[in-house]
Amino acid sequence: MTLEILISDLLNGTKHGFFTRRGGASSGIFAGLNCGLGSSDQREAVQINRTRAAAAMDAPPEALGRVNQVHSANVLTISDVRQDNIQGDIQADAMVTNVPGVVLSILTADCQPVLFHDAEAKVVGAAHAGWRGTLDGVLEATLDAMEQLGASRQNTRAVIGPTISQRAYEVGPEFFDDFMMQDADNARFFANGEGDRYLFDLPSLGLQKLRSAGVAEAAWTGHCTYSDPERFYSYRRATHQKEADYGRLISCIRL
């Protein structure tokens, strides 16, 4: 089956894509393009999937950069193509580079995959931005790291890929309180749910953070991971369905 890759006009000039689960070698609850090496899927199937994603980026699998994602604001700068630099186990949730041919990749299953590009400076970035990382500044930290490579926020475009939407993201009062402690204006990202529950708008938070950080343009593709099981993996949906594990979507960008 052919891979399905979502792209954005804002990232013209780069090879990039938010991959759906379609077109992969995995089966069962992982059926499709599961690229998560940390999942309990068969490792051979995951490696095949990652090789297919790299090929779609016109790159060999060894050029597919990755980090050990830990919901942090840590950013890895890739300034050369050493294998331990590109495919090591560095704990971070974003990567930036100005090296042509290096493919930055992020794994998600409800969290925001965010791809960045400064066409003038020829710098790209990729971030894994769940609620914790977004609140703690991973998007701003990615822009800071891009600036260290010569990028400018005023020339940078950023796109949020498939993520969980507000209608599917029910949270409790403790979650709401965490956001209020940082900034009372964060109330705008919550709607009332049933009882004491709230519905949280993660992509709107991401867009607000990006725009407040001064990027030239920012957009969300509008795809909800939870609500479209045929195309996307979802941690929350898998939890609600009491599945043992879940697949990970891959999002990539390269110069």
N, C-alpha and C positions, 0 to 999 in steps of 0.2 A: 504493500500500500504506500502511496506517496505521502511524504511528510506534509503536514499543514503548518505553515509559518505565517504569523501575523507580523506585518511591518507597518511603519509609520512614515509619512512624508516629512515629519519634523527631523528625521534622522537620515535624510537624503545625503549621499556622499559616503555612507558607511555600508558595510555588509552587516546586517543585523537581523534579528528575528526573535519573536516570542513564540516558541514552539508549543503546539497543542500536544495531546497525547496520541494523536493519530499517526500511524505509520511505523510503529515500533515493533520490537521482537518479543516483548514481555507478554505474559499471559496471566490468567486468573484475575485477582484483584488489581494487579499491576498492568493489565492488558493495555498495550500501546507503547509509547515512547517514554518509559520510565528511565530517567537518567540519574537516579539517586544511588550512588555507591553505598550510602549508609542505610539503605532499605534492606529488607530481608529477601528481596527478589534474587533470582539466580544471577550471580555476578557476570556470567558469560552474556546473558541477555542485556544486562545494563551496559556492558562494554560495547556490544553491537549497537545499542541505541546511541551511545555517546559518539561512536565512530560515524554513525549516520548524521548526527547533528553537526559534527565537525566538517564532514564532507559537504553538507549544505552551506557551510560557511566558507567553502573552497579552501579547506585547511586539513592537514593530517591530524589524527587524534591527539598526538603529543603536543600540538599547539593550543589545545583547549585548556585555558587557564582555569584553576579552581582554588577555592579556599575552604577551610573548615568553618562553616557558618554557625555562629553562636549567639545571634541576636544582640550584637554589639554595635558600637560606632567605629570600629577599627577598619582601616583601609589599607590594602596592600598596593604599593606602587611597583609595577613591573617595568623595569628599565632595561632589561636584557632578556634573552631567551633561554637562560639556564633552566634545566628541567626541574631542579629543586625549587626554583623560584616560581615557575608556572604551575606545577602540579604538586606542590608540597602540601603539608598539613598545617599551614599557618592559620591561626584563628583570626578570622576577620569576616566582615559582612559586605565588603565592597572592594573593588579593584579599579585601578586606573592605569592607563598606559599611553605612550606615544610611539610605541614600537609597531611598525606595520607587520601584519601577519599573526600577531598574538591575538587569540580569541578569548575575550573575557566572557565568563559564563557564570550564571547565577541559578540556583535551584530554588523553586518555591512550590507551595501547595496550599495557597490561600494568602500568604504574605505578598507584598508588592515586589515584583521585579522592576527595577528602574534602570533604563539605559540613557546614557548621557553622550553628547557629542559637541565639541567645539570645532567647527569645520575650518575656521581660519588658523587656529593653532595646531590642528590635527592631533587632538587628544580625545580619547574616549574613556568612559567609565561605566561601571555596572554595579548596582547595589541591591542587596536583599534587605527589604525594609518592612518588617512586621511592625506591630504596634509599639513594641518596646524599642526597637532600633530607631524607628521614626521619631519617637518621643525623645530619645537620647541623642539624636543628632546625626544619624548615619548619612543622611542626604547632604547636610551641610558639610560634613567631614569629607565626603566624596568630592564636592566642589572645591574644598580647600586643597585636597591632594591634586586635583586637576590643575589648579592654579600654580602649584609648585612645578608643574611640567610646562607652564607657559600659557595655559588656558585662561580665558576671561569669562566670568559669570554672564556678562552682558552679551556674549556670543554663544553661550551654551544652551542647547535645546535638551530637554529631558522628557522622556515618555515612560509612563507607568503602564505596565502590561496587565494581563489577566490577574485579578485579585478578588478576594471576597468582597461582595457589595454590602451596603448597609442593610438591605432587607433580609440578609442571611446571617448577619453578625450580631447575635444577641449576647449581651454581657451583663454582669451583675453590678451592684452598687459600689463594690470595692474597686472595680475597674474604673468606673466613672470618677471615683474619688482621687485615684492616681493622677488623672488628667487635670482635675480641678486644682490639685496641689501645685501643679506646674503653672497653670494659667487659666483663670476663670473664663477666658474667651474660648477655651476648648469646648465649652458647652455646646457650641454650634455644631459639633460633630456627632451629637447624640440626639436621638429621638426616643420618645417614650415607647416602651414595649408593654408586655403584660405584667401586671403586678409591679414588683420593684425592678423589673428588667429594663434595659435600654438597648437600642439598636445603634451600633457604632459605624461611622462612615470613614473607613480607613483610607480609601483613595482621595477623599476630599481633604483629609489631614495631610496626605502626601503632597497634593497639589498646593495647598497653602504653604507648607514648609518650603517647597521649591520656589514658589513665587516670592515669598518673603526673603529668600536667600538671594534673589536678584537674577534668576535665570532669564534668558531672552524669551523663551516660550516653554510651557509645560502642558502636557495633556495626558489623559487616561484613555486607553483603548476602549473602555466601556464594557469589557468582558468580565462576568462574574464566575469565578471558579466553582463555587458551591452549587450554582444553579444549572450547570451544564455538564453533567457527568459524561456525556459522549465525547466531549472535547478536552475536559480539564480534570486533573486530580485535585482533591480537596481533603486536607487533614480533618477539617471539622465535619464534613459529610461522612468520611470514613469512620470517625468517632461516633457520630449519631447512628450509623448503621452497624456499629459494633464489629467492624472489620479489624483484622489483626494488624494491618499496616496500610500504607498508602504510597502511591507513586509520587515522584517529584518531576515537575515541569522544568525545562531548561530554557533560559533566555540568553542570547549571545550578541556580542557586538565586536567588530574589528575594524581596523583601518585598512 
